[in-house]
Amino acid sequence: MEKTEIDKKISLKDAISIGIGGMVGGGIFAVLGLAVSLAKGGTPVAFLFAGIIALSTAYSYAKLSKKYPENGGTVRFVHQQYGNGIFAGGINNLLWVSYIVMLALYSSAFGSYGAQLAPMSGDKEIDVRIFQSAIIIVALLINYLSVKLVGDIEAIAVIVKLIILIAFIGVGFYGFTLHPENLGQLLPENWESPILLLSGGMVIFVAYEGFELIANSIADLENKEKNTEKAYFGAVGFVVILYILIAIITVGALPFEQITNAEDYVLAKAAEPTLGQIGFTIITVTALISTFSAISATILGSGRVNYDIAVDKELPSFFCHQLWGKPVGLVITAVLSVTLVNLFNLQSISTAGSVGFLLIFGIVNYIGYKKHIELNSKKWIHIAASILCFAAFLTLIIQQFSQNKTGVITAVGIILLCFLLEWAYKNTPSK
């Protein structure tokens, strides 16, 4: 029996789950320790800064998704404003490359947690490299095996990680009554300067970028006129609160020295004071499940984005080809991610990802501003969100350049390369 049109619709709850699943993937497990190293006791404030930018950008995405609900999300929004020229192509290529960076970030987190749970070679660095490379290959094979399986894994992982993270928060607050000695670290005198708080929030902005996945579901959303904004704000608002609470628990549970020493797997370490080794193991397993599902879903999403961009003639037609029944972009994405994660450290990868998405989101907010009449939206929210994104983009580059030149050069190089290659492709005569 064929499905009716109603059967094909997704509910508001499903749309919110897609957004939450996209955000609470590998990001929080990868960047929490990095955030604390930058913002110290002000880490919850850093997550709030990043969350404000995500919430304001969600307004533009909601309005644009409702007006242009077809699949494609960011790619389609850019085309609506800028057509199919070099600028649009460069931005859309940057979106694909930013997905590759996210894959590297998630696999880096998987490698760090995996090496803690199951050391193999006796050398932690080698173990991390084995885990972070192998998981991308395994996720690629699963994408070839069954797209449905990727969706099933993500659906189960969303439930598992949310239950355990919420339990982690509850246990963490209870733990404060048993081990209150580190709570003073949350006081303002232990916060970094405002510029470092802002910079810390921007480095970890990648932990929020996944809400844009909601755009691909709006066409099938029940009562989308009423529910689109609820889907975006419900997902982002929930995750902002979740991240702030996780940051409070982490900073209040461990002295800064321990957080620094366990930077790559700090969430598991934060469960130890109250739950001991069992808590460490539970959070580590949760991190592995979460990052694995995020890697599988991101390979699928990036392969589709890559294919859509090639169909729009912003990448060579080679990317429209198939390999073993799937777009060749899946394999290329995986190979580039393995290369990236083994060449650069976590901070450089996170910086590159945040810089890419802040630029893309700044442009999407500007598109909302330019189209506010068609969208029946408040133009001041769009322009304010755009200014916030571009200001955060510049702040991140300037601040990080003094201590992480590799990350900044990598990020800026990626942006320039995306536009340069698009210019070269558009100006190459067809063979």
C-alpha positions as CSV (number, residue, x, y, z in Angstrom):
1,M,0.0,0.0,0.0
2,E,1.3,3.5,-0.9
3,K,1.9,6.0,1.8
4,T,-0.6,8.9,1.9
5,E,0.6,12.5,1.9
6,I,-0.1,12.6,5.6
7,D,2.0,9.5,6.2
8,K,4.9,11.2,4.6
9,K,4.8,14.3,6.8
10,I,7.1,14.6,9.8
11,S,6.0,16.0,13.1
12,L,7.3,19.0,14.9
13,K,8.9,16.6,17.4
14,D,10.7,14.8,14.6
15,A,12.0,18.1,13.2
16,I,13.3,19.2,16.6
17,S,15.0,15.8,17.0
18,I,16.7,16.3,13.7
19,G,18.1,19.6,14.8
20,I,19.1,18.3,18.2
21,G,20.7,15.2,16.7
22,G,22.7,17.4,14.3
23,M,24.0,19.6,17.1
24,V,24.6,17.2,19.9
25,G,26.7,14.9,17.7
26,G,30.4,14.8,18.2
27,G,30.8,18.6,18.8
28,I,30.3,18.8,22.6
29,F,32.5,15.7,23.1
30,A,35.3,17.2,20.9
31,V,35.4,20.9,22.0
32,L,34.4,21.0,25.7
33,G,37.9,20.7,27.0
34,L,39.1,23.2,24.4
35,A,36.5,25.6,25.5
36,V,37.6,25.3,29.2
37,S,41.2,25.8,28.2
38,L,40.3,29.1,26.5
39,A,37.5,30.5,28.8
40,K,38.3,28.8,32.2
41,G,35.5,29.4,34.7
42,G,33.6,31.5,32.1
43,T,33.1,28.4,29.8
44,P,29.3,28.5,30.4
45,V,29.3,32.1,29.3
46,A,31.3,31.1,26.2
47,F,28.7,28.6,25.3
48,L,26.0,31.2,25.8
49,F,27.8,33.6,23.5
50,A,27.9,31.0,20.8
51,G,24.3,30.0,21.5
52,I,23.1,33.6,21.0
53,I,24.6,33.7,17.5
54,A,23.1,30.3,16.8
55,L,19.6,31.4,18.0
56,S,19.7,34.6,15.9
57,T,20.9,32.7,12.8
58,A,18.1,30.2,13.4
59,Y,15.6,33.0,12.8
60,S,17.0,33.6,9.3
61,Y,17.0,29.8,8.6
62,A,13.4,29.5,9.8
63,K,12.2,32.3,7.6
64,L,14.2,31.2,4.5
65,S,13.2,27.5,5.0
66,K,9.5,28.4,5.1
67,K,9.8,30.4,1.9
68,Y,12.1,27.9,0.1
69,P,11.3,24.6,1.7
70,E,12.8,22.4,-1.0
71,N,15.8,20.2,-0.1
72,G,19.2,21.7,-0.2
73,G,18.9,24.2,2.7
74,T,21.9,26.5,2.7
75,V,22.8,25.7,-1.0
76,R,19.4,26.7,-2.2
77,F,19.3,29.9,-0.1
78,V,22.6,31.1,-1.6
79,H,21.3,30.4,-5.1
80,Q,18.1,32.3,-4.5
81,Q,20.1,35.5,-3.8
82,Y,23.3,35.1,-5.8
83,G,22.4,32.8,-8.7
84,N,25.0,30.4,-10.0
85,G,28.1,32.6,-10.2
86,I,31.5,32.4,-8.7
87,F,30.5,33.8,-5.3
88,A,27.6,31.4,-4.9
89,G,29.8,28.5,-6.0
90,G,32.6,29.5,-3.6
91,I,30.3,29.7,-0.7
92,N,28.6,26.4,-1.5
93,N,32.0,24.7,-1.9
94,L,33.0,26.1,1.5
95,L,29.9,24.5,2.9
96,W,31.1,21.1,1.6
97,V,34.6,21.6,2.8
98,S,33.2,22.7,6.2
99,Y,31.4,19.3,6.4
100,I,34.8,17.7,5.8
101,V,36.3,19.7,8.7
102,M,33.4,18.6,10.9
103,L,34.1,15.0,10.0
104,A,37.7,15.5,11.1
105,L,36.5,17.1,14.4
106,Y,34.1,14.2,15.2
107,S,36.7,11.6,14.3
108,S,39.3,13.3,16.4
109,A,36.9,13.1,19.4
110,F,36.2,9.4,18.6
111,G,39.9,8.7,18.5
112,S,40.6,10.4,21.8
113,Y,37.8,8.6,23.6
114,G,38.5,5.3,21.9
115,A,42.1,5.4,22.9
116,Q,41.1,5.8,26.5
117,L,38.6,2.9,26.5
118,A,40.6,0.4,24.5
119,P,44.4,1.2,24.2
120,M,46.1,-1.1,21.7
121,S,49.6,-0.2,20.8
122,G,50.8,1.2,24.1
123,D,51.4,4.6,22.4
124,K,48.4,6.9,23.0
125,E,49.1,9.1,19.9
126,I,49.2,6.0,17.6
127,D,46.0,4.6,19.2
128,V,44.2,7.9,18.6
129,R,45.3,8.0,14.9
130,I,44.2,4.4,14.4
131,F,40.8,5.0,15.9
132,Q,40.1,8.3,14.2
133,S,41.1,7.0,10.8
134,A,39.3,3.6,11.1
135,I,36.0,5.1,12.2
136,I,35.7,7.2,9.0
137,I,36.4,4.2,6.9
138,V,33.8,2.1,8.8
139,A,31.2,4.9,8.5
140,L,31.9,5.2,4.8
141,L,31.3,1.4,4.4
142,I,28.0,1.7,6.3
143,N,26.9,4.5,4.0
144,Y,27.6,2.1,1.0
145,L,25.9,-0.7,2.8
146,S,22.6,1.0,3.6
147,V,21.5,4.7,3.9
148,K,18.5,3.4,6.0
149,L,21.0,2.0,8.5
150,V,22.7,5.4,8.8
151,G,19.3,6.9,9.7
152,D,18.5,4.1,12.2
153,I,21.9,4.5,13.9
154,E,21.3,8.3,14.2
155,A,17.8,7.8,15.6
156,I,19.0,5.4,18.3
157,A,22.1,7.5,19.1
158,V,20.0,10.7,19.6
159,I,17.9,8.9,22.3
160,V,20.9,7.3,24.0
161,K,23.1,10.3,24.2
162,L,20.3,12.7,25.4
163,I,19.3,10.3,28.2
164,I,22.9,9.8,29.3
165,L,23.8,13.5,29.0
166,I,20.7,14.6,31.0
167,A,21.5,11.9,33.6
168,F,25.1,13.2,33.6
169,I,23.8,16.7,34.5
170,G,21.5,15.4,37.2
171,V,24.3,13.3,38.7
172,G,26.7,16.2,38.4
173,F,24.6,18.6,40.4
174,Y,24.2,15.9,43.0
175,G,28.0,15.5,43.0
176,F,28.4,19.1,43.9
177,T,26.9,18.3,47.3
178,L,29.6,15.6,47.8
179,H,32.5,17.4,46.2
180,P,32.0,21.2,46.4
181,E,35.7,22.0,46.4
182,N,35.9,23.1,42.7
183,L,32.7,25.2,42.6
184,G,34.7,28.4,43.1
185,Q,36.1,28.0,39.7
186,L,32.8,29.2,38.3
187,L,33.0,32.5,40.0
188,P,33.7,35.6,37.8
189,E,37.2,36.1,39.2
190,N,38.1,32.8,37.4
191,W,36.7,33.9,34.1
192,E,39.0,34.9,31.3
193,S,38.8,38.4,29.7
194,P,35.7,39.2,27.7
195,I,37.6,38.9,24.4
196,L,38.8,35.4,25.4
197,L,35.3,34.4,26.5
198,L,34.0,35.5,23.1
199,S,36.9,33.8,21.3
200,G,36.3,30.6,23.3
201,G,32.7,30.7,22.3
202,M,33.6,31.1,18.7
203,V,36.1,28.3,18.6
204,I,33.5,26.0,19.8
205,F,30.7,27.4,17.6
206,V,31.0,24.2,15.6
207,A,29.1,22.5,18.4
208,Y,26.0,24.4,17.3
209,E,26.2,24.3,13.5
210,G,24.0,21.2,13.0
211,F,20.7,23.0,13.3
212,E,20.9,23.8,9.6
213,L,20.0,20.2,8.9
214,I,16.4,21.1,9.8
215,A,16.2,23.0,6.5
216,N,16.1,19.7,4.6
217,S,13.0,18.5,6.5
218,I,10.8,21.6,6.2
219,A,9.2,20.5,2.9
220,D,7.7,17.5,4.8
221,L,7.0,19.2,8.1
222,E,3.4,19.2,9.3
223,N,1.8,22.6,9.3
224,K,5.1,24.3,8.3
225,E,3.7,27.8,8.5
226,K,3.2,27.4,12.2
227,N,5.9,24.9,13.1
228,T,9.0,26.0,11.2
229,E,10.1,28.6,13.8
230,K,9.2,26.2,16.6
231,A,11.4,23.5,15.1
232,Y,14.5,25.8,14.9
233,F,14.1,27.6,18.2
234,G,13.0,24.5,20.0
235,A,16.1,22.6,18.9
236,V,18.6,25.4,19.3
237,G,17.1,26.6,22.6
238,F,17.2,23.1,24.1
239,V,20.8,22.6,23.1
240,V,22.0,26.0,24.4
241,I,20.6,25.1,27.8
242,L,22.1,21.6,27.6
243,Y,25.6,22.9,26.7
244,I,25.6,25.5,29.5
245,L,24.6,23.0,32.1
246,I,27.2,20.5,30.9
247,A,29.8,23.3,31.0
248,I,28.8,24.2,34.6
249,I,29.1,20.5,35.7
250,T,32.5,20.1,34.1
251,V,34.1,23.3,35.4
252,G,32.6,22.6,38.9
253,A,33.6,19.0,39.0
254,L,37.3,19.1,38.2
255,P,40.2,21.4,38.9
256,F,41.5,23.2,35.9
257,E,44.7,21.2,35.8
258,Q,42.8,17.9,35.4
259,I,40.6,19.5,32.7
260,T,43.7,20.5,30.8
261,N,45.3,17.1,31.1
262,A,42.1,15.4,29.9
263,E,41.2,18.0,27.4
264,D,40.4,15.6,24.6
265,Y,38.1,13.4,26.8
266,V,37.1,15.8,29.6
267,L,33.4,14.9,29.6
268,A,34.2,11.4,30.7
269,K,36.7,12.7,33.3
270,A,34.0,15.0,34.7
271,A,31.8,11.9,35.6
272,E,34.6,10.4,37.7
273,P,34.3,12.4,41.0
274,T,30.8,11.2,41.6
275,L,30.5,7.9,39.7
276,G,34.2,6.7,39.5
277,Q,35.4,4.5,36.8
278,I,31.9,3.4,35.9
279,G,30.9,7.0,35.1
280,F,34.0,7.5,33.1
281,T,33.2,4.3,31.0
282,I,29.6,5.2,30.5
283,I,30.4,8.7,29.2
284,T,33.2,7.3,27.0
285,V,30.9,4.8,25.4
286,T,28.3,7.5,24.9
287,A,30.9,9.7,23.2
288,L,31.8,6.8,20.9
289,I,28.2,6.1,20.0
290,S,27.5,9.8,19.5
291,T,30.5,10.7,17.4
292,F,30.1,7.5,15.3
293,S,26.5,8.4,14.5
294,A,27.5,12.0,13.7
295,I,30.3,10.8,11.4
296,S,28.0,8.4,9.5
297,A,25.3,11.1,9.1
298,T,27.8,13.8,8.1
299,I,29.4,11.6,5.4
300,L,25.9,11.0,4.0
301,G,25.0,14.7,4.2
302,S,28.3,16.0,2.8
303,G,28.1,13.5,-0.1
304,R,24.6,14.9,-1.0
305,V,25.8,18.5,-0.7
306,N,28.8,17.7,-2.9
307,Y,26.5,16.0,-5.5
308,D,24.0,18.9,-5.5
309,I,26.7,21.5,-6.0
310,A,28.1,19.5,-8.9
311,V,24.6,19.2,-10.5
312,D,24.4,23.0,-10.2
313,K,27.7,23.1,-12.2
314,E,29.7,24.6,-9.3
315,L,31.9,21.6,-9.2
316,P,33.2,19.5,-12.2
317,S,30.8,17.0,-13.6
318,F,33.2,14.3,-12.3
319,F,31.4,14.7,-8.9
320,C,28.1,13.6,-10.4
321,H,29.7,10.2,-11.2
322,Q,28.9,7.2,-9.1
323,L,31.2,4.7,-7.5
324,W,29.6,1.4,-6.5
325,G,26.1,3.0,-6.8
326,K,26.9,6.0,-4.6
327,P,28.1,9.6,-5.5
328,V,31.9,9.6,-5.8
329,G,31.9,12.6,-3.4
330,L,31.3,10.2,-0.5
331,V,34.7,8.6,-1.0
332,I,36.5,11.9,-1.7
333,T,34.9,13.4,1.5
334,A,36.1,10.5,3.6
335,V,39.7,10.5,2.2
336,L,40.0,14.3,2.7
337,S,38.7,14.0,6.3
338,V,41.2,11.2,7.1
339,T,44.0,13.4,5.7
340,L,42.8,16.5,7.6
341,V,42.4,14.8,11.0
342,N,45.9,13.3,10.8
343,L,47.6,16.5,9.8
344,F,46.2,19.0,12.2
345,N,45.4,19.2,16.0
346,L,42.0,19.6,17.6
347,Q,42.2,23.4,18.0
348,S,43.2,24.0,14.4
349,I,40.4,21.8,13.1
350,S,37.8,23.4,15.4
351,T,39.0,26.9,14.4
352,A,38.8,26.1,10.7
353,G,35.3,24.6,11.2
354,S,34.0,27.6,13.2
355,V,35.5,30.1,10.8
356,G,33.8,28.4,7.8
357,F,30.4,28.2,9.4
358,L,30.5,31.7,10.9
359,L,31.2,33.1,7.4
360,I,28.4,30.9,5.8
361,F,25.9,31.8,8.5
362,G,26.8,35.5,8.2
363,I,25.9,35.4,4.5
364,V,22.7,33.4,5.1
365,N,21.6,36.1,7.6
366,Y,22.4,38.8,5.1
367,I,20.3,37.0,2.5
368,G,17.5,37.0,5.0
369,Y,18.0,40.8,5.4
370,K,17.9,41.3,1.6
371,K,14.7,39.2,1.3
372,H,12.9,40.4,4.4
373,I,9.9,41.7,2.5
374,E,9.4,38.4,0.7
375,L,10.0,36.5,4.0
376,N,7.6,38.8,5.9
377,S,10.3,39.0,8.6
378,K,12.0,41.6,10.8
379,K,15.0,42.9,8.9
380,W,16.7,44.2,12.0
381,I,17.0,40.6,13.4
382,H,18.6,39.4,10.1
383,I,21.1,42.3,10.0
384,A,21.9,42.0,13.7
385,A,22.6,38.3,13.3
386,S,24.7,38.9,10.2
387,I,26.8,41.5,12.0
388,L,27.2,39.2,15.0
389,C,28.5,36.4,12.7
390,F,30.9,38.6,10.9
391,A,32.2,40.2,14.1
392,A,32.6,36.8,15.6
393,F,34.4,35.6,12.5
394,L,36.9,38.5,12.7
395,T,37.3,38.2,16.4
396,L,38.1,34.5,16.1
397,I,40.7,35.1,13.4
398,I,42.4,37.9,15.2
399,Q,42.5,36.3,18.6
400,Q,43.5,32.9,17.4
401,F,46.3,34.2,15.2
402,S,48.4,35.1,18.2
403,Q,48.3,31.5,19.6
404,N,47.1,29.2,16.8
405,K,48.5,30.5,13.6
406,T,48.2,27.1,12.0
407,G,44.5,27.0,12.6
408,V,43.9,30.5,11.3
409,I,46.1,30.0,8.2
410,T,44.3,26.7,7.5
411,A,40.9,28.3,7.9
412,V,41.6,31.3,5.7
413,G,43.4,29.1,3.2
414,I,40.4,26.9,2.9
415,I,38.1,29.9,2.2
416,L,40.5,31.4,-0.4
417,L,41.0,28.0,-2.1
418,C,37.2,27.4,-2.4
419,F,36.8,30.7,-4.3
420,L,40.0,30.3,-6.3
421,L,39.0,26.8,-7.5
422,E,35.5,28.0,-8.3
423,W,36.9,30.9,-10.3
424,A,39.3,28.6,-12.2
425,Y,36.5,26.1,-12.9
426,K,34.1,28.7,-14.1
427,N,36.8,30.2,-16.4
428,T,38.0,26.9,-17.8
429,P,36.5,26.2,-21.3
430,S,34.4,23.1,-21.5
431,K,36.2,20.2,-23.1
